Amino acid sequence: MGSVLSIAATVTILRSTINQLIPKELQDYTTSLIRRYSTEHTLVIKESHGGSNNQLFEAAMVYLGGDPLFSAASVGPQRFEVGKRENSKNFTYCLDRDSEVVEEFKGVPMKWKFRMNSKQESKTDECWYELRFHKKDLKMVSGHYLAHILEMAKIIKDQNHLIKFHTVRYDRWATSTSTLIHPMTFDTLALDEELKKSLIEDLTAFSNGKDYYQKIGKAWKRGYLLYGPPGTGKSSLIAAMSNFLNYSIYNLNLSNVESDSVLEYLLLHMSNRSILVVEDIDCSAKIQNRRSGDKTDSSAKQKLTLSGLLNAIDGLLSCCGEERIIIFTTNYKDRIDPALLRPGRMDVHVSLSYCTFQTFNKLCQIYLGDYCPETLLCQIKELIEPAKATPAEVAGELMKSRDPTASLKGLIEFLTKKGSGGGSNGNAPKEEEEFAVNNGNLNGATENARMAMESSYKAEILELQTKLVATENKLSDLVAAWEKLRPASTMR
Ligand SMILES: Nc1ncnc2c1ncn2[C@@H]1O[C@H](COP(=O)(O)OP(=O)(O)OP(=O)(O)O)[C@@H](O)[C@H]1O
């Protein structure tokens, strides 16, 4: 052991002495000579490529951490970092820094090395893979092997159900992501059966739609607006959608996005086969209305604008990835700028509302295994819709006791109280009342009538907003001018 350490120390000293003694130019020349006469090519696969996420890097990460490589890897000692996330069934592996693994593909050795460079200033790590192989195999690598990596990574991800959950940290997607293990699926989601069926069909058509989108010349993406009062299952539906498609989730809180350029960066650095979720879009007060934006105001460029958001959803920027779903959620659909809602931006509008008798039956099946004596069932049927209880409230009551009869009686008591105005939402605000359309009405007639009223209100609101922003701008200009003119004595 002692001799190994002393050899290592000698090598380190020698290397630094060579670095000091031999001029940099000579070192570069030697390296280029070695490269020229080397029989190998090296492909460098960086995390980011051409200003956006490098699909190949992500695929290599999954591929090199997956079982297939362990069985195929044949040569030399390998160092892997191994771990297990809470709730995850499997161990996850990744190549350790500077360690190399070799696998054979069609009889050709492929040498993989993981490299990392820690940047002190930005406290970030720059990571990349190096793939080395014989020069004569370049055609085979670019023609087959790289495609094989992408394909295998997709299979491993699907098998392991690796749904990543990304959040924003300091204007970037956080590098340490969590694996989403949300148990909600379309089987455990209480939803109008027709709506559920149409959603599943829509998602299936979308995920199989590569050729279709290519044929019609549109970006392979789809927008969903989920709206309804709190507790009606918007987040649950998102989890069911991501579990169904096995797409990762990128959770975007617009209040954490300072400007259009940050939004642009985030979108360019999302992976394909993913869902961008913008929850409570109506609460994003920071978005500058495009009508109110003063084009001459340079500070406007530093802000998140509606036009920046529109461009992200269906402008050229939205074509930078494929197989992407965008989901907006809101409790108040009428507060969203109509420009965001038009088809092509939000293609499917899903209204989620209070519990219907059908939804209750589904919840009963999930929580109580379909146990519901006829007498109690009749009472619940009478009470459920007038009470305007959300699925979350009903689910909460059903979970209160392990004794099904006690749970159902508790629910009846809750619904009676709520229906007579004594419940927590007994004096619900008027806007919430508007959601009392049938749970699952994708594009109902009631909806059209309501939208007609909305647009007249919206026009008025937009006009007032425009005036308000103009007044604010004027005020800040006046204050700035006044500050400049103020005599020095008053500035103390
Ligand atoms: N349709 C549903 N089917 C089954 N469970 C539901 C449904 N809706 C709500 N729940 C239950 O209620 C809980 C809260 O629902 P969820 O968070 O999905 O509502 P939400 O509409 O997203 O609420 P918010 O607007 O407050 O975010 C869920 O964890 C789930 O247990």
The ligand as an SDF file (V2000), in Angstrom:
LIG
                    3D

 31 33  0  0  0  0  0  0  0  0999 V2000
  -60.9090   13.8430   -8.9440 N   0  0  0  0  0  0  0  0  0  0  0  0
  -60.2830   13.3190   -7.8900 C   0  0  0  0  0  0  0  0  0  0  0  0
  -60.1360   11.9870   -7.7550 N   0  0  0  0  0  0  0  0  0  0  0  0
  -59.5270   11.4570   -6.6720 C   0  0  0  0  0  0  0  0  0  0  0  0
  -59.0280   12.1960   -5.6750 N   0  0  0  0  0  0  0  0  0  0  0  0
  -59.1370   13.5360   -5.7680 C   0  0  0  0  0  0  0  0  0  0  0  0
  -59.7560   14.1580   -6.8860 C   0  0  0  0  0  0  0  0  0  0  0  0
  -59.7320   15.4920   -6.7110 N   0  0  0  0  0  0  0  0  0  0  0  0
  -59.0980   15.7000   -5.5610 C   0  0  0  0  0  0  0  0  0  0  0  0
  -58.7510   14.5390   -4.9830 N   0  0  0  0  0  0  0  0  0  0  0  0
  -58.0700   14.3730   -3.6870 C   0  0  0  0  0  0  0  0  0  0  0  0
  -57.9350   15.6730   -3.1170 O   0  0  0  0  0  0  0  0  0  0  0  0
  -56.5630   16.0380   -2.9430 C   0  0  0  0  0  0  0  0  0  0  0  0
  -56.3550   17.4870   -3.4100 C   0  0  0  0  0  0  0  0  0  0  0  0
  -56.6470   17.5730   -4.8020 O   0  0  0  0  0  0  0  0  0  0  0  0
  -55.7380   18.3660   -5.8570 P   0  0  0  0  0  0  0  0  0  0  0  0
  -54.5050   18.8820   -5.1950 O   0  0  0  0  0  0  0  0  0  0  0  0
  -55.5520   17.5120   -7.0480 O   0  0  0  0  0  0  0  0  0  0  0  0
  -56.7050   19.5650   -6.1840 O   0  0  0  0  0  0  0  0  0  0  0  0
  -56.3770   20.9110   -6.9850 P   0  0  0  0  0  0  0  0  0  0  0  0
  -57.5730   21.1920   -7.8210 O   0  0  0  0  0  0  0  0  0  0  0  0
  -55.0820   20.8070   -7.6550 O   0  0  0  0  0  0  0  0  0  0  0  0
  -56.3140   21.9550   -5.8080 O   0  0  0  0  0  0  0  0  0  0  0  0
  -55.5700   23.4180   -5.8130 P   0  0  0  0  0  0  0  0  0  0  0  0
  -56.2690   24.2760   -6.8190 O   0  0  0  0  0  0  0  0  0  0  0  0
  -55.7700   23.8820   -4.3980 O   0  0  0  0  0  0  0  0  0  0  0  0
  -54.1310   23.1520   -6.1350 O   0  0  0  0  0  0  0  0  0  0  0  0
  -55.7650   15.0470   -3.7660 C   0  0  0  0  0  0  0  0  0  0  0  0
  -54.5510   14.7270   -3.1610 O   0  0  0  0  0  0  0  0  0  0  0  0
  -56.6630   13.8300   -3.8440 C   0  0  0  0  0  0  0  0  0  0  0  0
  -56.4310   12.9910   -2.7500 O   0  0  0  0  0  0  0  0  0  0  0  0
  1  2  1  0
  2  3  1  0
  2  7  2  0
  3  4  2  0
  4  5  1  0
  5  6  2  0
  6  7  1  0
  6 10  1  0
  7  8  1  0
  8  9  2  0
  9 10  1  0
 10 11  1  0
 11 12  1  0
 11 30  1  0
 12 13  1  0
 13 14  1  0
 13 28  1  0
 14 15  1  0
 15 16  1  0
 16 17  2  0
 16 18  1  0
 16 19  1  0
 19 20  1  0
 20 21  2  0
 20 22  1  0
 20 23  1  0
 23 24  1  0
 24 25  2  0
 24 26  1  0
 24 27  1  0
 28 29  1  0
 28 30  1  0
 30 31  1  0
M  END
$$$$
